[in-house]
Amino acid sequence: MNTPLSPEATQRTLPARYYTDEAVLEAERRLLLDSWQLAGHAAQLPAPGDLLTTEVGGQDIVLVHGHDGAIRAFFNVCPHRGHRLVAEDGNRRVLTCPYHAWSFGLDGTLRGMRRTRTTEAPARAAIGLAEIRLDRLAGFLFVNLSGQAPALAEHAPGLEAQIRAHVPGLAAMVPEDGPALGHSYRCEANWKVLLDNYLECHHCGPAHRSFDDLMRISGSRFALFPNHTFQVAPTAMKADNAAFPLDLEHDVTVGHFWWLFPNTVLGQFPGVPGFYASRLDPVTPDRTERRTLSLIVAEPTDAGMMERHRARSDWSVNVVSREDRSLCESVQRGMRSMGFERGWYVTDPEAHGLSEHAMRHFHSRYLDAIARYAEA
């Protein structure tokens, strides 16, 4: 249950120190350690033996599709002497450490070590890879490094059904390479600045002229839930607009966007049918890495689909993403200004295209959670 907001909290944003203070960031890292973090998608490991290496929260991990059909996550480290176990993605029958050739099954059990009749070594049954809790949301794979988070279905009840209802073709989409929606990048701003920007469209008209021409901002609606938000964002139904061409017969004409507490965003952007999920990783108080996995329909919807997809990707990389980074980096500089202590919310129960109530909801949920870590 969220703590009721004080009158000041309903009007004023987070104090600037939450965006600049190293001690706050340390508390946030503990929060993220206890939270579900996006790690990949099941379609990236389609066959038994498939491996996916990645980094989450400063920890190297490896996702493994076992011979029993289960996908598991392990810390990517050999328990013998701490060497990195797997260097790259691929397909293996066993996981063999390149340092001393200890080998492990895809279920994490120790299978072999070099020894002779006189070797003194631990019993194989006593050693195994350190497994990480893994859960799924609409095909995406999430890990919880501390093992303390409630299941995703408990953390955000109804979210998966909501996503699948509004993106009915999601199950048939496949991961794509390249910039895709242009949302993997480094931004010289606090991770919460990026989320604040994501959770309101008060800035869309003045700061995103081509996006504003593409969309019908006045029709945008936010729905708030304890640990996530959902935005429906219709386009202006203009095939020719200042952003990228739309095929009104084959393309998505209503965007759907979600935020999942604390640092995941997901969505289906207008245009060629696809979907993305992003993790916002704090690097320093003034730097964030946005890491995104994009999906696209497995087969073209029409002859011109890939040309429109390239046009949208080019716009996303070179126009709207650059605009957002510039906005967020300017805000971050302002957070360190002696003339700025905290901002003001603008909210409107009817005009969600102007309202910042979803951002305020994030702040309320964040303050409720971070208090436990700040006091630790």
TORTI-31131 format. One record per residue (C-alpha): residue number from 1; residue in three letters; x, y, z; chain. Coordinates in steps of 0.5 Angstrom, whole numbers. Example, Ala and Ser with C-alpha at 12.3 -4.5 7.8 and 13.67 -1.06 7.14 Angstrom:
residues 2
+-----+------+-------+-------+-------+------+
! pos ! code !     X !     Y !     Z ! unit !
+-----+------+-------+-------+-------+------+
!   1 !  ALA !    25 !    -9 !    16 !    A !
!   2 !  SER !    27 !    -2 !    14 !    A !
+-----+------+-------+-------+-------+------+
END
This chain:
residues 376
+-----+------+-------+-------+-------+------+
! pos ! code !     X !     Y !     Z ! unit !
+-----+------+-------+-------+-------+------+
!   1 !  MET !     0 !     0 !     0 !    A !
!   2 !  ASN !     3 !     7 !    -2 !    A !
!   3 !  THR !     4 !    12 !     3 !    A !
!   4 !  PRO !    -1 !    18 !     2 !    A !
!   5 !  LEU !     2 !    24 !    -1 !    A !
!   6 !  SER !     2 !    30 !     3 !    A !
!   7 !  PRO !     0 !    36 !     0 !    A !
!   8 !  GLU !     7 !    39 !    -1 !    A !
!   9 !  ALA !     8 !    32 !    -5 !    A !
!  10 !  THR !     2 !    33 !    -9 !    A !
!  11 !  GLN !     5 !    39 !   -12 !    A !
!  12 !  ARG !    12 !    39 !   -12 !    A !
!  13 !  THR !    17 !    34 !   -15 !    A !
!  14 !  LEU !    23 !    30 !   -12 !    A !
!  15 !  PRO !    28 !    34 !    -9 !    A !
!  16 !  ALA !    34 !    35 !   -14 !    A !
!  17 !  ARG !    39 !    32 !    -9 !    A !
!  18 !  TYR !    35 !    25 !   -11 !    A !
!  19 !  TYR !    38 !    26 !   -18 !    A !
!  20 !  THR !    45 !    28 !   -16 !    A !
!  21 !  ASP !    47 !    25 !    -9 !    A !
!  22 !  GLU !    52 !    19 !    -9 !    A !
!  23 !  ALA !    49 !    16 !    -2 !    A !
!  24 !  VAL !    42 !    16 !    -6 !    A !
!  25 !  LEU !    45 !    12 !   -12 !    A !
!  26 !  GLU !    48 !     7 !    -7 !    A !
!  27 !  ALA !    41 !     6 !    -4 !    A !
!  28 !  GLU !    38 !     5 !   -11 !    A !
!  29 !  ARG !    43 !     0 !   -12 !    A !
!  30 !  ARG !    41 !    -4 !    -7 !    A !
!  31 !  LEU !    33 !    -3 !    -9 !    A !
!  32 !  LEU !    35 !    -5 !   -16 !    A !
!  33 !  LEU !    39 !   -11 !   -13 !    A !
!  34 !  ASP !    32 !   -13 !   -10 !    A !
!  35 !  SER !    28 !   -12 !   -16 !    A !
!  36 !  TRP !    27 !   -16 !   -22 !    A !
!  37 !  GLN !    31 !   -13 !   -28 !    A !
!  38 !  LEU !    30 !   -15 !   -35 !    A !
!  39 !  ALA !    36 !   -20 !   -38 !    A !
!  40 !  GLY !    33 !   -22 !   -45 !    A !
!  41 !  HIS !    28 !   -26 !   -49 !    A !
!  42 !  ALA !    26 !   -33 !   -49 !    A !
!  43 !  ALA !    27 !   -33 !   -57 !    A !
!  44 !  GLN !    34 !   -31 !   -56 !    A !
!  45 !  LEU !    35 !   -38 !   -53 !    A !
!  46 !  PRO !    30 !   -42 !   -58 !    A !
!  47 !  ALA !    34 !   -49 !   -57 !    A !
!  48 !  PRO !    37 !   -53 !   -52 !    A !
!  49 !  GLY !    44 !   -51 !   -51 !    A !
!  50 !  ASP !    43 !   -44 !   -53 !    A !
!  51 !  LEU !    47 !   -39 !   -48 !    A !
!  52 !  LEU !    46 !   -32 !   -47 !    A !
!  53 !  THR !    51 !   -28 !   -44 !    A !
!  54 !  THR !    50 !   -21 !   -41 !    A !
!  55 !  GLU !    51 !   -16 !   -35 !    A !
!  56 !  VAL !    46 !   -14 !   -30 !    A !
!  57 !  GLY !    47 !    -9 !   -24 !    A !
!  58 !  GLY !    55 !   -10 !   -25 !    A !
!  59 !  GLN !    54 !   -18 !   -25 !    A !
!  60 !  ASP !    56 !   -22 !   -31 !    A !
!  61 !  ILE !    51 !   -27 !   -32 !    A !
!  62 !  VAL !    49 !   -33 !   -37 !    A !
!  63 !  LEU !    42 !   -35 !   -39 !    A !
!  64 !  VAL !    42 !   -42 !   -41 !    A !
!  65 !  HIS !    37 !   -47 !   -45 !    A !
!  66 !  GLY !    37 !   -53 !   -41 !    A !
!  67 !  HIS !    37 !   -60 !   -44 !    A !
!  68 !  ASP !    30 !   -61 !   -40 !    A !
!  69 !  GLY !    27 !   -55 !   -44 !    A !
!  70 !  ALA !    28 !   -50 !   -38 !    A !
!  71 !  ILE !    31 !   -43 !   -38 !    A !
!  72 !  ARG !    36 !   -42 !   -32 !    A !
!  73 !  ALA !    40 !   -36 !   -30 !    A !
!  74 !  PHE !    47 !   -37 !   -27 !    A !
!  75 !  PHE !    52 !   -32 !   -25 !    A !
!  76 !  ASN !    58 !   -33 !   -30 !    A !
!  77 !  VAL !    63 !   -35 !   -26 !    A !
!  78 !  CYS !    67 !   -41 !   -24 !    A !
!  79 !  PRO !    66 !   -43 !   -17 !    A !
!  80 !  HIS !    73 !   -46 !   -17 !    A !
!  81 !  ARG !    77 !   -40 !   -17 !    A !
!  82 !  GLY !    73 !   -34 !   -20 !    A !
!  83 !  HIS !    74 !   -34 !   -27 !    A !
!  84 !  ARG !    69 !   -32 !   -32 !    A !
!  85 !  LEU !    66 !   -38 !   -34 !    A !
!  86 !  VAL !    63 !   -37 !   -41 !    A !
!  87 !  ALA !    66 !   -31 !   -46 !    A !
!  88 !  GLU !    60 !   -31 !   -51 !    A !
!  89 !  ASP !    54 !   -33 !   -53 !    A !
!  90 !  GLY !    53 !   -40 !   -57 !    A !
!  91 !  ASN !    51 !   -47 !   -56 !    A !
!  92 !  ARG !    54 !   -52 !   -52 !    A !
!  93 !  ARG !    53 !   -59 !   -49 !    A !
!  94 !  VAL !    57 !   -57 !   -42 !    A !
!  95 !  LEU !    60 !   -51 !   -40 !    A !
!  96 !  THR !    67 !   -51 !   -39 !    A !
!  97 !  CYS !    71 !   -46 !   -35 !    A !
!  98 !  PRO !    77 !   -44 !   -40 !    A !
!  99 !  TYR !    82 !   -43 !   -34 !    A !
! 100 !  HIS !    82 !   -50 !   -31 !    A !
! 101 !  ALA !    77 !   -54 !   -35 !    A !
! 102 !  TRP !    72 !   -55 !   -30 !    A !
! 103 !  SER !    66 !   -57 !   -33 !    A !
! 104 !  PHE !    58 !   -56 !   -31 !    A !
! 105 !  GLY !    52 !   -59 !   -34 !    A !
! 106 !  LEU !    47 !   -54 !   -37 !    A !
! 107 !  ASP !    43 !   -55 !   -30 !    A !
! 108 !  GLY !    49 !   -52 !   -26 !    A !
! 109 !  THR !    51 !   -58 !   -23 !    A !
! 110 !  LEU !    59 !   -60 !   -23 !    A !
! 111 !  ARG !    60 !   -65 !   -29 !    A !
! 112 !  GLY !    68 !   -66 !   -29 !    A !
! 113 !  MET !    75 !   -64 !   -26 !    A !
! 114 !  ARG !    82 !   -66 !   -28 !    A !
! 115 !  ARG !    84 !   -71 !   -22 !    A !
! 116 !  THR !    88 !   -77 !   -21 !    A !
! 117 !  ARG !    87 !   -83 !   -16 !    A !
! 118 !  THR !    91 !   -79 !   -11 !    A !
! 119 !  THR !    88 !   -72 !   -12 !    A !
! 120 !  GLU !    85 !   -69 !    -6 !    A !
! 121 !  ALA !    79 !   -65 !    -8 !    A !
! 122 !  PRO !    71 !   -63 !    -6 !    A !
! 123 !  ALA !    66 !   -68 !    -8 !    A !
! 124 !  ARG !    62 !   -66 !   -15 !    A !
! 125 !  ALA !    56 !   -66 !   -11 !    A !
! 126 !  ALA !    58 !   -61 !    -6 !    A !
! 127 !  ILE !    60 !   -56 !   -12 !    A !
! 128 !  GLY !    55 !   -52 !   -17 !    A !
! 129 !  LEU !    54 !   -46 !   -21 !    A !
! 130 !  ALA !    50 !   -40 !   -17 !    A !
! 131 !  GLU !    43 !   -40 !   -20 !    A !
! 132 !  ILE !    39 !   -33 !   -20 !    A !
! 133 !  ARG !    32 !   -33 !   -20 !    A !
! 134 !  LEU !    29 !   -32 !   -26 !    A !
! 135 !  ASP !    22 !   -30 !   -28 !    A !
! 136 !  ARG !    18 !   -29 !   -35 !    A !
! 137 !  LEU !    13 !   -23 !   -37 !    A !
! 138 !  ALA !    10 !   -24 !   -44 !    A !
! 139 !  GLY !    16 !   -28 !   -47 !    A !
! 140 !  PHE !    22 !   -23 !   -43 !    A !
! 141 !  LEU !    26 !   -26 !   -38 !    A !
! 142 !  PHE !    28 !   -22 !   -32 !    A !
! 143 !  VAL !    33 !   -24 !   -26 !    A !
! 144 !  ASN !    33 !   -22 !   -19 !    A !
! 145 !  LEU !    40 !   -22 !   -16 !    A !
! 146 !  SER !    38 !   -22 !    -9 !    A !
! 147 !  GLY !    33 !   -27 !    -9 !    A !
! 148 !  GLN !    28 !   -23 !    -5 !    A !
! 149 !  ALA !    23 !   -20 !   -10 !    A !
! 150 !  PRO !    16 !   -23 !   -10 !    A !
! 151 !  ALA !    14 !   -26 !   -17 !    A !
! 152 !  LEU !    13 !   -22 !   -23 !    A !
! 153 !  ALA !     5 !   -24 !   -23 !    A !
! 154 !  GLU !     5 !   -22 !   -16 !    A !
! 155 !  HIS !     9 !   -15 !   -17 !    A !
! 156 !  ALA !     5 !   -13 !   -22 !    A !
! 157 !  PRO !    -2 !   -17 !   -23 !    A !
! 158 !  GLY !    -5 !   -17 !   -29 !    A !
! 159 !  LEU !     1 !   -13 !   -33 !    A !
! 160 !  GLU !     2 !   -19 !   -38 !    A !
! 161 !  ALA !    -5 !   -20 !   -39 !    A !
! 162 !  GLN !    -6 !   -13 !   -41 !    A !
! 163 !  ILE !     0 !   -13 !   -45 !    A !
! 164 !  ARG !    -2 !   -19 !   -49 !    A !
! 165 !  ALA !    -9 !   -16 !   -50 !    A !
! 166 !  HIS !    -7 !   -10 !   -53 !    A !
! 167 !  VAL !    -1 !   -13 !   -57 !    A !
! 168 !  PRO !    -4 !   -19 !   -60 !    A !
! 169 !  GLY !     1 !   -21 !   -65 !    A !
! 170 !  LEU !     7 !   -21 !   -59 !    A !
! 171 !  ALA !     8 !   -28 !   -59 !    A !
! 172 !  ALA !    10 !   -29 !   -66 !    A !
! 173 !  MET !    15 !   -23 !   -66 !    A !
! 174 !  VAL !    22 !   -25 !   -66 !    A !
! 175 !  PRO !    28 !   -21 !   -63 !    A !
! 176 !  GLU !    32 !   -16 !   -68 !    A !
! 177 !  ASP !    39 !   -14 !   -69 !    A !
! 178 !  GLY !    41 !    -6 !   -70 !    A !
! 179 !  PRO !    39 !     0 !   -67 !    A !
! 180 !  ALA !    31 !    -2 !   -68 !    A !
! 181 !  LEU !    27 !     3 !   -65 !    A !
! 182 !  GLY !    34 !     7 !   -63 !    A !
! 183 !  HIS !    33 !     6 !   -55 !    A !
! 184 !  SER !    40 !     3 !   -53 !    A !
! 185 !  TYR !    44 !     9 !   -51 !    A !
! 186 !  ARG !    48 !    13 !   -46 !    A !
! 187 !  CYS !    45 !    19 !   -43 !    A !
! 188 !  GLU !    49 !    24 !   -39 !    A !
! 189 !  ALA !    43 !    24 !   -34 !    A !
! 190 !  ASN !    40 !    21 !   -28 !    A !
! 191 !  TRP !    36 !    15 !   -29 !    A !
! 192 !  LYS !    30 !    18 !   -26 !    A !
! 193 !  VAL !    30 !    24 !   -31 !    A !
! 194 !  LEU !    29 !    19 !   -36 !    A !
! 195 !  LEU !    23 !    16 !   -33 !    A !
! 196 !  ASP !    20 !    23 !   -31 !    A !
! 197 !  ASN !    21 !    24 !   -39 !    A !
! 198 !  TYR !    18 !    18 !   -41 !    A !
! 199 !  LEU !    12 !    18 !   -36 !    A !
! 200 !  GLU !     9 !    25 !   -39 !    A !
! 201 !  CYS !     8 !    28 !   -45 !    A !
! 202 !  HIS !     7 !    35 !   -43 !    A !
! 203 !  HIS !    14 !    36 !   -47 !    A !
! 204 !  CYS !    12 !    33 !   -53 !    A !
! 205 !  GLY !     9 !    39 !   -57 !    A !
! 206 !  PRO !    14 !    44 !   -55 !    A !
! 207 !  ALA !    20 !    39 !   -56 !    A !
! 208 !  HIS !    18 !    34 !   -61 !    A !
! 209 !  ARG !    15 !    37 !   -67 !    A !
! 210 !  SER !    15 !    31 !   -71 !    A !
! 211 !  PHE !    13 !    27 !   -66 !    A !
! 212 !  ASP !     7 !    32 !   -64 !    A !
! 213 !  ASP !     5 !    31 !   -72 !    A !
! 214 !  LEU !     5 !    24 !   -72 !    A !
! 215 !  MET !     1 !    23 !   -65 !    A !
! 216 !  ARG !    -6 !    26 !   -63 !    A !
! 217 !  ILE !    -3 !    28 !   -56 !    A !
! 218 !  SER !   -10 !    30 !   -53 !    A !
! 219 !  GLY !   -12 !    23 !   -54 !    A !
! 220 !  SER !    -7 !    20 !   -50 !    A !
! 221 !  ARG !    -9 !    17 !   -43 !    A !
! 222 !  PHE !    -5 !    14 !   -37 !    A !
! 223 !  ALA !    -8 !     8 !   -32 !    A !
! 224 !  LEU !    -4 !     8 !   -26 !    A !
! 225 !  PHE !    -3 !     1 !   -22 !    A !
! 226 !  PRO !     1 !     0 !   -16 !    A !
! 227 !  ASN !     7 !    -2 !   -19 !    A !
! 228 !  HIS !     6 !     0 !   -26 !    A !
! 229 !  THR !     3 !     5 !   -31 !    A !
! 230 !  PHE !     0 !     4 !   -38 !    A !
! 231 !  GLN !    -1 !     9 !   -43 !    A !
! 232 !  VAL !    -5 !     9 !   -49 !    A !
! 233 !  ALA !    -3 !    14 !   -55 !    A !
! 234 !  PRO !    -7 !    14 !   -61 !    A !
! 235 !  THR !    -4 !    17 !   -67 !    A !
! 236 !  ALA !    -7 !    23 !   -72 !    A !
! 237 !  MET !    -8 !    17 !   -77 !    A !
! 238 !  LYS !    -4 !    21 !   -82 !    A !
! 239 !  ALA !     0 !    17 !   -87 !    A !
! 240 !  ASP !     4 !    23 !   -89 !    A !
! 241 !  ASN !     7 !    26 !   -83 !    A !
! 242 !  ALA !    13 !    30 !   -80 !    A !
! 243 !  ALA !    16 !    23 !   -77 !    A !
! 244 !  PHE !    16 !    17 !   -82 !    A !
! 245 !  PRO !    11 !    14 !   -86 !    A !
! 246 !  LEU !     5 !    10 !   -84 !    A !
! 247 !  ASP !     1 !     5 !   -87 !    A !
! 248 !  LEU !    -6 !     6 !   -84 !    A !
! 249 !  GLU !    -8 !    -1 !   -87 !    A !
! 250 !  HIS !    -2 !    -5 !   -84 !    A !
! 251 !  ASP !     2 !    -1 !   -79 !    A !
! 252 !  VAL !     0 !     0 !   -71 !    A !
! 253 !  THR !    -4 !     7 !   -71 !    A !
! 254 !  VAL !    -5 !     7 !   -63 !    A !
! 255 !  GLY !     2 !     6 !   -59 !    A !
! 256 !  HIS !     2 !     3 !   -52 !    A !
! 257 !  PHE !     7 !     4 !   -47 !    A !
! 258 !  TRP !     8 !     1 !   -40 !    A !
! 259 !  TRP !    13 !     3 !   -34 !    A !
! 260 !  LEU !    14 !    -3 !   -29 !    A !
! 261 !  PHE !    17 !    -1 !   -22 !    A !
! 262 !  PRO !    23 !     1 !   -22 !    A !
! 263 !  ASN !    27 !     1 !   -28 !    A !
! 264 !  THR !    23 !    -2 !   -34 !    A !
! 265 !  VAL !    19 !     1 !   -40 !    A !
! 266 !  LEU !    16 !    -3 !   -45 !    A !
! 267 !  GLY !    12 !    -1 !   -51 !    A !
! 268 !  GLN !     9 !    -2 !   -58 !    A !
! 269 !  PHE !    11 !     4 !   -62 !    A !
! 270 !  PRO !     6 !     6 !   -68 !    A !
! 271 !  GLY !     9 !     4 !   -75 !    A !
! 272 !  VAL !    11 !    -3 !   -77 !    A !
! 273 !  PRO !     9 !    -8 !   -72 !    A !
! 274 !  GLY !    14 !    -9 !   -66 !    A !
! 275 !  PHE !    15 !    -9 !   -59 !    A !
! 276 !  TYR !    21 !    -6 !   -54 !    A !
! 277 !  ALA !    23 !    -7 !   -47 !    A !
! 278 !  SER !    28 !    -3 !   -44 !    A !
! 279 !  ARG !    32 !    -3 !   -37 !    A !
! 280 !  LEU !    35 !     4 !   -35 !    A !
! 281 !  ASP !    41 !     2 !   -31 !    A !
! 282 !  PRO !    44 !     8 !   -27 !    A !
! 283 !  VAL !    52 !     8 !   -28 !    A !
! 284 !  THR !    53 !    15 !   -24 !    A !
! 285 !  PRO !    48 !    20 !   -21 !    A !
! 286 !  ASP !    49 !    24 !   -28 !    A !
! 287 !  ARG !    49 !    18 !   -33 !    A !
! 288 !  THR !    45 !    12 !   -35 !    A !
! 289 !  GLU !    45 !     7 !   -40 !    A !
! 290 !  ARG !    39 !     5 !   -43 !    A !
! 291 !  ARG !    39 !    -2 !   -46 !    A !
! 292 !  THR !    34 !    -5 !   -50 !    A !
! 293 !  LEU !    31 !   -11 !   -54 !    A !
! 294 !  SER !    27 !   -10 !   -60 !    A !
! 295 !  LEU !    22 !   -15 !   -63 !    A !
! 296 !  ILE !    19 !   -15 !   -70 !    A !
! 297 !  VAL !    14 !   -19 !   -74 !    A !
! 298 !  ALA !    17 !   -25 !   -77 !    A !
! 299 !  GLU !    14 !   -24 !   -84 !    A !
! 300 !  PRO !    13 !   -17 !   -87 !    A !
! 301 !  THR !     6 !   -15 !   -87 !    A !
! 302 !  ASP !     7 !   -12 !   -94 !    A !
! 303 !  ALA !    12 !   -11 !   -99 !    A !
! 304 !  GLY !    13 !    -4 !   -97 !    A !
! 305 !  MET !    14 !    -6 !   -89 !    A !
! 306 !  MET !    22 !    -6 !   -89 !    A !
! 307 !  GLU !    23 !     1 !   -92 !    A !
! 308 !  ARG !    18 !     4 !   -87 !    A !
! 309 !  HIS !    21 !     0 !   -82 !    A !
! 310 !  ARG !    28 !     3 !   -84 !    A !
! 311 !  ALA !    25 !    10 !   -84 !    A !
! 312 !  ARG !    22 !    10 !   -77 !    A !
! 313 !  SER !    29 !     7 !   -74 !    A !
! 314 !  ASP !    32 !    13 !   -78 !    A !
! 315 !  TRP !    28 !    18 !   -75 !    A !
! 316 !  SER !    28 !    14 !   -68 !    A !
! 317 !  VAL !    36 !    14 !   -68 !    A !
! 318 !  ASN !    37 !    21 !   -71 !    A !
! 319 !  VAL !    31 !    25 !   -69 !    A !
! 320 !  VAL !    27 !    23 !   -63 !    A !
! 321 !  SER !    32 !    20 !   -59 !    A !
! 322 !  ARG !    37 !    25 !   -59 !    A !
! 323 !  GLU !    32 !    30 !   -57 !    A !
! 324 !  ASP !    30 !    26 !   -51 !    A !
! 325 !  ARG !    37 !    26 !   -49 !    A !
! 326 !  SER !    38 !    33 !   -50 !    A !
! 327 !  LEU !    32 !    35 !   -46 !    A !
! 328 !  CYS !    34 !    30 !   -40 !    A !
! 329 !  GLU !    42 !    32 !   -40 !    A !
! 330 !  SER !    39 !    39 !   -40 !    A !
! 331 !  VAL !    35 !    38 !   -34 !    A !
! 332 !  GLN !    41 !    34 !   -30 !    A !
! 333 !  ARG !    45 !    40 !   -31 !    A !
! 334 !  GLY !    39 !    44 !   -28 !    A !
! 335 !  MET !    39 !    39 !   -22 !    A !
! 336 !  ARG !    46 !    42 !   -20 !    A !
! 337 !  SER !    44 !    49 !   -20 !    A !
! 338 !  MET !    44 !    53 !   -14 !    A !
! 339 !  GLY !    37 !    56 !   -17 !    A !
! 340 !  PHE !    33 !    50 !   -17 !    A !
! 341 !  GLU !    31 !    46 !   -11 !    A !
! 342 !  ARG !    25 !    42 !   -13 !    A !
! 343 !  GLY !    20 !    42 !   -19 !    A !
! 344 !  TRP !    12 !    43 !   -19 !    A !
! 345 !  TYR !     7 !    38 !   -22 !    A !
! 346 !  VAL !     2 !    40 !   -27 !    A !
! 347 !  THR !    -4 !    35 !   -27 !    A !
! 348 !  ASP !   -10 !    35 !   -30 !    A !
! 349 !  PRO !   -15 !    29 !   -29 !    A !
! 350 !  GLU !   -18 !    30 !   -36 !    A !
! 351 !  ALA !   -12 !    32 !   -41 !    A !
! 352 !  HIS !    -7 !    27 !   -40 !    A !
! 353 !  GLY !    -3 !    29 !   -46 !    A !
! 354 !  LEU !    -1 !    35 !   -41 !    A !
! 355 !  SER !    -2 !    32 !   -34 !    A !
! 356 !  GLU !     4 !    29 !   -30 !    A !
! 357 !  HIS !     0 !    25 !   -26 !    A !
! 358 !  ALA !     4 !    19 !   -28 !    A !
! 359 !  MET !    11 !    22 !   -26 !    A !
! 360 !  ARG !     8 !    23 !   -19 !    A !
! 361 !  HIS !     6 !    16 !   -19 !    A !
! 362 !  PHE !    13 !    14 !   -20 !    A !
! 363 !  HIS !    15 !    19 !   -15 !    A !
! 364 !  SER !    11 !    16 !   -10 !    A !
! 365 !  ARG !    12 !     9 !   -11 !    A !
! 366 !  TYR !    20 !    11 !   -11 !    A !
! 367 !  LEU !    20 !    15 !    -4 !    A !
! 368 !  ASP !    16 !     9 !    -1 !    A !
! 369 !  ALA !    21 !     4 !    -3 !    A !
! 370 !  ILE !    27 !     8 !    -3 !    A !
! 371 !  ALA !    26 !    10 !     5 !    A !
! 372 !  ARG !    27 !     2 !     7 !    A !
! 373 !  TYR !    34 !     2 !     3 !    A !
! 374 !  ALA !    36 !     9 !     5 !    A !
! 375 !  GLU !    35 !     7 !    13 !    A !
! 376 !  ALA !    39 !     1 !    12 !    A !
+-----+------+-------+-------+-------+------+
END
